[in-house]
Amino acid sequence: MDAKLETAFEEFNIESPLQHTTQIVPPDHTATGQVTRLYPDPRGCYIRVINSSGPRSHKDYYFLPKSHGNFNALYSLALAAATNRYILNIRTVDTITPSEVAEVQYLVQNF
């Protein structure tokens, strides 16, 4: 972990999200690809990802519920990924299956 970053988290008394990166994520809970569509609806936002590595959700859609505690930040991240054609990594709550749209637990974007 970057020492300067960890010091900044300690200085502001914030729990570092980097401490949680050692958790092993099952491969059937992870998809990676390029965002091709964001479809907001009253309950949240559907995120479509193509060229996905790993398992594929129903019609390549993943659902980010508006009730998610980090909805605004995750939606912004998905929008930035779509706009800039960055690869988006999606971690889902449950196993990804082709028969249903998977719910987003968190998103990661590398630069």
TORPA-4810 file (N, C-alpha, C, O; in nm, 3 decimals):
<nodes>
NODE_1_0.084_-0.117_0.000_0.000_0.000_0.000_0.089_0.124_0.000_0.193_0.126_0.065_M
NODE_2_0.047_0.224_-0.072_0.121_0.349_-0.081_0.120_0.417_0.056_0.014_0.445_0.111_D
NODE_3_0.239_0.443_0.110_0.251_0.501_0.245_0.189_0.640_0.254_0.126_0.673_0.355_A
NODE_4_0.207_0.723_0.151_0.150_0.859_0.152_-0.002_0.854_0.154_-0.067_0.930_0.226_K
NODE_5_-0.058_0.764_0.075_-0.203_0.750_0.070_-0.257_0.702_0.205_-0.357_0.753_0.254_L
NODE_6_-0.190_0.604_0.263_-0.233_0.552_0.393_-0.224_0.661_0.499_-0.312_0.670_0.585_E
NODE_7_-0.121_0.743_0.495_-0.106_0.854_0.589_-0.221_0.953_0.575_-0.272_1.004_0.674_T
NODE_8_-0.261_0.981_0.451_-0.373_1.073_0.428_-0.502_1.017_0.487_-0.580_1.091_0.546_A
NODE_9_-0.525_0.886_0.471_-0.645_0.825_0.530_-0.642_0.838_0.682_-0.743_0.870_0.744_F
NODE_10_-0.525_0.813_0.742_-0.512_0.824_0.888_-0.532_0.967_0.934_-0.597_0.991_1.036_E
NODE_11_-0.476_1.063_0.861_-0.484_1.204_0.898_-0.629_1.252_0.906_-0.664_1.329_0.995_E
NODE_12_-0.711_1.205_0.814_-0.851_1.247_0.811_-0.943_1.148_0.882_-1.066_1.159_0.875_F
NODE_13_-0.882_1.052_0.951_-0.956_0.953_1.027_-1.059_0.878_0.940_-1.174_0.862_0.978_N
NODE_14_-1.013_0.835_0.823_-1.097_0.762_0.729_-1.044_0.621_0.717_-0.923_0.600_0.705_I
NODE_15_-1.134_0.524_0.721_-1.091_0.385_0.702_-1.048_0.367_0.558_-1.122_0.400_0.466_E
NODE_16_-0.930_0.317_0.538_-0.875_0.301_0.404_-0.944_0.188_0.328_-0.952_0.076_0.379_S
NODE_17_-0.995_0.216_0.208_-1.053_0.108_0.127_-0.946_0.013_0.077_-0.977_-0.099_0.036_P
NODE_18_-0.821_0.056_0.081_-0.711_-0.028_0.034_-0.686_-0.146_0.128_-0.626_-0.246_0.089_L
NODE_19_-0.732_-0.136_0.251_-0.715_-0.245_0.346_-0.802_-0.363_0.310_-0.778_-0.474_0.358_Q
NODE_20_-0.901_-0.343_0.228_-0.996_-0.449_0.195_-0.965_-0.516_0.062_-1.045_-0.597_0.015_H
NODE_21_-0.853_-0.485_0.000_-0.822_-0.539_-0.132_-0.773_-0.682_-0.128_-0.757_-0.744_-0.233_T
NODE_22_-0.748_-0.737_-0.009_-0.699_-0.874_-0.001_-0.811_-0.977_-0.009_-0.784_-1.097_-0.018_T
NODE_23_-0.935_-0.932_-0.007_-1.048_-1.024_-0.016_-1.046_-1.093_-0.152_-1.032_-1.028_-0.256_Q
NODE_24_-1.061_-1.224_-0.150_-1.063_-1.300_-0.274_-1.203_-1.293_-0.332_-1.301_-1.330_-0.267_I
NODE_25_-1.212_-1.245_-0.456_-1.341_-1.231_-0.523_-1.362_-1.353_-0.611_-1.278_-1.383_-0.696_V
NODE_26_-1.473_-1.423_-0.593_-1.500_-1.538_-0.679_-1.509_-1.494_-0.825_-1.567_-1.389_-0.853_P
NODE_27_-1.453_-1.570_-0.918_-1.455_-1.530_-1.059_-1.596_-1.517_-1.116_-1.616_-1.445_-1.214_P
NODE_28_-1.693_-1.586_-1.057_-1.830_-1.577_-1.109_-1.907_-1.457_-1.053_-2.028_-1.446_-1.073_D
NODE_29_-1.836_-1.368_-0.984_-1.894_-1.244_-0.932_-1.829_-1.121_-0.996_-1.851_-1.009_-0.951_H
NODE_30_-1.749_-1.142_-1.100_-1.672_-1.034_-1.160_-1.685_-1.033_-1.311_-1.675_-1.136_-1.376_T
NODE_31_-1.708_-0.913_-1.366_-1.712_-0.895_-1.511_-1.629_-0.772_-1.544_-1.620_-0.678_-1.465_A
NODE_32_-1.570_-0.773_-1.661_-1.486_-0.662_-1.706_-1.517_-0.632_-1.851_-1.526_-0.723_-1.934_T
NODE_33_-1.535_-0.504_-1.883_-1.560_-0.470_-2.022_-1.582_-0.321_-2.041_-1.565_-0.241_-1.948_G
NODE_34_-1.621_-0.285_-2.163_-1.643_-0.146_-2.199_-1.792_-0.112_-2.187_-1.878_-0.187_-2.234_Q
NODE_35_-1.821_0.000_-2.123_-1.960_0.044_-2.104_-2.014_0.096_-2.236_-1.955_0.184_-2.299_V
NODE_36_-2.127_0.039_-2.279_-2.189_0.083_-2.405_-2.323_0.151_-2.384_-2.374_0.217_-2.475_T
NODE_37_-2.381_0.135_-2.266_-2.510_0.200_-2.241_-2.533_0.216_-2.092_-2.503_0.127_-2.012_R
NODE_38_-2.585_0.332_-2.055_-2.635_0.357_-1.921_-2.783_0.385_-1.936_-2.823_0.474_-2.011_L
NODE_39_-2.864_0.309_-1.864_-3.008_0.321_-1.877_-3.068_0.348_-1.739_-3.103_0.255_-1.667_Y
NODE_40_-3.080_0.478_-1.702_-3.139_0.511_-1.572_-3.289_0.482_-1.571_-3.359_0.500_-1.671_P
NODE_41_-3.337_0.437_-1.459_-3.481_0.423_-1.437_-3.509_0.462_-1.292_-3.414_0.482_-1.216_D
NODE_42_-3.634_0.474_-1.252_-3.664_0.523_-1.116_-3.601_0.441_-1.003_-3.581_0.494_-0.893_P
NODE_43_-3.569_0.315_-1.028_-3.511_0.229_-0.923_-3.359_0.232_-0.919_-3.299_0.188_-0.821_R
NODE_44_-3.295_0.284_-1.026_-3.149_0.283_-1.031_-3.100_0.301_-1.173_-3.157_0.377_-1.251_G
NODE_45_-2.995_0.230_-1.207_-2.937_0.243_-1.341_-2.888_0.108_-1.391_-2.820_0.034_-1.320_C
NODE_46_-2.924_0.077_-1.515_-2.873_-0.042_-1.581_-2.747_-0.003_-1.656_-2.744_0.099_-1.726_Y
NODE_47_-2.643_-0.084_-1.641_-2.514_-0.059_-1.706_-2.488_-0.175_-1.801_-2.482_-0.290_-1.758_I
NODE_48_-2.472_-0.145_-1.929_-2.442_-0.250_-2.026_-2.293_-0.249_-2.057_-2.235_-0.145_-2.085_R
NODE_49_-2.234_-0.367_-2.051_-2.090_-0.384_-2.074_-2.070_-0.487_-2.184_-2.124_-0.597_-2.176_V
NODE_50_-1.991_-0.451_-2.287_-1.958_-0.549_-2.391_-1.811_-0.585_-2.384_-1.733_-0.525_-2.310_I
NODE_51_-1.775_-0.687_-2.462_-1.639_-0.741_-2.461_-1.602_-0.783_-2.320_-1.488_-0.768_-2.276_N
NODE_52_-1.699_-0.836_-2.250_-1.680_-0.873_-2.111_-1.594_-0.998_-2.099_-1.612_-1.096_-2.171_S
NODE_53_-1.500_-0.991_-2.006_-1.428_-1.112_-1.970_-1.499_-1.170_-1.848_-1.555_-1.096_-1.767_S
NODE_54_-1.497_-1.297_-1.837_-1.567_-1.361_-1.727_-1.711_-1.393_-1.766_-1.747_-1.385_-1.883_G
NODE_55_-1.793_-1.430_-1.668_-1.931_-1.465_-1.698_-2.010_-1.344_-1.747_-1.974_-1.229_-1.718_P
NODE_56_-2.117_-1.369_-1.821_-2.198_-1.260_-1.875_-2.336_-1.260_-1.813_-2.401_-1.365_-1.801_R
NODE_57_-2.380_-1.142_-1.774_-2.513_-1.122_-1.717_-2.615_-1.120_-1.831_-2.578_-1.113_-1.948_S
NODE_58_-2.742_-1.126_-1.796_-2.850_-1.127_-1.895_-2.838_-1.006_-1.988_-2.845_-0.892_-1.943_H
NODE_59_-2.819_-1.031_-2.116_-2.804_-0.928_-2.219_-2.693_-0.829_-2.187_-2.697_-0.714_-2.231_K
NODE_60_-2.594_-0.873_-2.110_-2.477_-0.793_-2.072_-2.511_-0.672_-1.984_-2.434_-0.576_-1.979_D
NODE_61_-2.625_-0.677_-1.914_-2.665_-0.567_-1.825_-2.635_-0.600_-1.679_-2.646_-0.715_-1.635_Y
NODE_62_-2.597_-0.494_-1.606_-2.574_-0.502_-1.462_-2.654_-0.388_-1.401_-2.663_-0.279_-1.458_Y
NODE_63_-2.713_-0.412_-1.283_-2.802_-0.313_-1.223_-2.740_-0.251_-1.099_-2.697_-0.321_-1.007_F
NODE_64_-2.736_-0.118_-1.098_-2.690_-0.042_-0.983_-2.814_0.021_-0.917_-2.869_0.116_-0.971_L
NODE_65_-2.858_-0.033_-0.801_-2.979_0.020_-0.738_-2.957_0.159_-0.678_-2.850_0.189_-0.625_P
NODE_66_-3.059_0.241_-0.688_-3.052_0.377_-0.633_-3.033_0.372_-0.481_-2.983_0.468_-0.421_K
NODE_67_-3.073_0.263_-0.418_-3.060_0.247_-0.274_-2.917_0.216_-0.231_-2.887_0.214_-0.111_S
NODE_68_-2.828_0.190_-0.327_-2.688_0.162_-0.294_-2.628_0.284_-0.225_-2.645_0.396_-0.273_H
NODE_69_-2.561_0.265_-0.115_-2.506_0.376_-0.037_-2.405_0.463_-0.111_-2.379_0.576_-0.071_G
NODE_70_-2.350_0.410_-0.220_-2.250_0.483_-0.296_-2.297_0.506_-0.440_-2.217_0.517_-0.532_N
NODE_71_-2.430_0.514_-0.458_-2.488_0.522_-0.592_-2.429_0.636_-0.676_-2.386_0.612_-0.789_F
NODE_72_-2.426_0.757_-0.622_-2.381_0.873_-0.701_-2.237_0.856_-0.751_-2.208_0.884_-0.867_N
NODE_73_-2.149_0.810_-0.663_-2.009_0.792_-0.702_-1.996_0.680_-0.806_-1.921_0.695_-0.903_A
NODE_74_-2.067_0.570_-0.786_-2.057_0.459_-0.880_-2.118_0.494_-1.015_-2.065_0.455_-1.119_L
NODE_75_-2.229_0.567_-1.014_-2.289_0.611_-1.140_-2.192_0.704_-1.214_-2.175_0.693_-1.336_Y
NODE_76_-2.129_0.795_-1.141_-2.031_0.885_-1.202_-1.914_0.809_-1.261_-1.864_0.843_-1.368_S
NODE_77_-1.869_0.706_-1.191_-1.760_0.624_-1.240_-1.799_0.551_-1.369_-1.721_0.545_-1.463_L
NODE_78_-1.921_0.498_-1.372_-1.969_0.429_-1.493_-1.983_0.528_-1.608_-1.950_0.495_-1.722_A
NODE_79_-2.031_0.648_-1.579_-2.044_0.751_-1.683_-1.908_0.792_-1.738_-1.891_0.808_-1.859_L
NODE_80_-1.810_0.809_-1.650_-1.674_0.843_-1.694_-1.615_0.731_-1.779_-1.549_0.757_-1.879_A
NODE_81_-1.639_0.608_-1.738_-1.588_0.493_-1.815_-1.651_0.490_-1.954_-1.583_0.463_-2.052_A
NODE_82_-1.781_0.518_-1.961_-1.850_0.518_-2.090_-1.800_0.631_-2.179_-1.772_0.610_-2.297_A
NODE_83_-1.789_0.748_-2.123_-1.747_0.866_-2.199_-1.605_0.852_-2.254_-1.577_0.891_-2.367_T
NODE_84_-1.517_0.797_-2.172_-1.376_0.787_-2.210_-1.336_0.651_-2.267_-1.220_0.628_-2.301_N
NODE_85_-1.434_0.562_-2.277_-1.410_0.426_-2.328_-1.307_0.349_-2.246_-1.227_0.272_-2.299_R
NODE_86_-1.312_0.372_-2.115_-1.227_0.297_-2.023_-1.290_0.162_-1.994_-1.411_0.144_-2.008_Y
NODE_87_-1.208_0.069_-1.956_-1.257_-0.062_-1.914_-1.309_-0.050_-1.771_-1.244_0.008_-1.685_I
NODE_88_-1.427_-0.106_-1.747_-1.489_-0.103_-1.615_-1.491_-0.244_-1.557_-1.530_-0.339_-1.625_L
NODE_89_-1.449_-0.257_-1.433_-1.454_-0.385_-1.362_-1.575_-0.381_-1.270_-1.592_-0.288_-1.191_N
NODE_90_-1.659_-0.482_-1.281_-1.783_-0.488_-1.203_-1.778_-0.606_-1.108_-1.750_-0.719_-1.149_I
NODE_91_-1.804_-0.580_-0.981_-1.817_-0.685_-0.880_-1.964_-0.691_-0.845_-2.025_-0.589_-0.815_R
NODE_92_-2.022_-0.810_-0.850_-2.166_-0.825_-0.826_-2.195_-0.887_-0.690_-2.111_-0.953_-0.629_T
NODE_93_-2.316_-0.863_-0.644_-2.361_-0.915_-0.515_-2.369_-1.068_-0.519_-2.320_-1.136_-0.429_V
NODE_94_-2.431_-1.120_-0.624_-2.450_-1.264_-0.639_-2.376_-1.315_-0.762_-2.317_-1.238_-0.837_D
NODE_95_-2.381_-1.444_-0.781_-2.320_-1.507_-0.897_-2.382_-1.452_-1.025_-2.504_-1.436_-1.034_T
NODE_96_-2.299_-1.425_-1.124_-2.346_-1.375_-1.253_-2.395_-1.493_-1.336_-2.322_-1.591_-1.355_I
NODE_97_-2.520_-1.483_-1.385_-2.575_-1.587_-1.471_-2.637_-1.522_-1.594_-2.678_-1.406_-1.589_T
NODE_98_-2.643_-1.596_-1.705_-2.702_-1.539_-1.826_-2.855_-1.524_-1.819_-2.915_-1.465_-1.909_P
NODE_99_-2.916_-1.576_-1.716_-3.062_-1.572_-1.708_-3.118_-1.451_-1.633_-3.238_-1.426_-1.637_S
NODE_100_-3.031_-1.374_-1.566_-3.081_-1.255_-1.495_-2.976_-1.144_-1.491_-2.857_-1.169_-1.508_E
NODE_101_-3.024_-1.023_-1.470_-2.936_-0.906_-1.460_-2.873_-0.908_-1.321_-2.943_-0.918_-1.220_V
NODE_102_-2.741_-0.899_-1.316_-2.669_-0.904_-1.189_-2.667_-0.767_-1.122_-2.657_-0.664_-1.189_A
NODE_103_-2.676_-0.766_-0.990_-2.673_-0.641_-0.913_-2.530_-0.603_-0.880_-2.450_-0.688_-0.838_E
NODE_104_-2.497_-0.477_-0.898_-2.362_-0.425_-0.873_-2.337_-0.412_-0.723_-2.419_-0.356_-0.650_V
NODE_105_-2.223_-0.465_-0.679_-2.178_-0.442_-0.542_-2.082_-0.323_-0.541_-2.096_-0.232_-0.459_Q
NODE_106_-1.985_-0.324_-0.633_-1.896_-0.208_-0.650_-1.835_-0.210_-0.789_-1.841_-0.311_-0.860_Y
NODE_107_-1.778_-0.098_-0.829_-1.714_-0.081_-0.959_-1.570_-0.035_-0.937_-1.539_0.033_-0.840_L
NODE_108_-1.483_-0.076_-1.030_-1.343_-0.033_-1.027_-1.304_0.007_-1.167_-1.338_-0.060_-1.265_V
NODE_109_-1.231_0.117_-1.177_-1.183_0.165_-1.307_-1.034_0.192_-1.293_-0.992_0.271_-1.209_Q
NODE_110_-0.954_0.128_-1.377_-0.810_0.153_-1.379_-0.777_0.251_-1.489_-0.843_0.254_-1.592_N
NODE_111_-0.676_0.331_-1.468_-0.635_0.431_-1.567_-0.500_0.393_-1.624_-0.447_0.464_-1.710_F
</nodes>
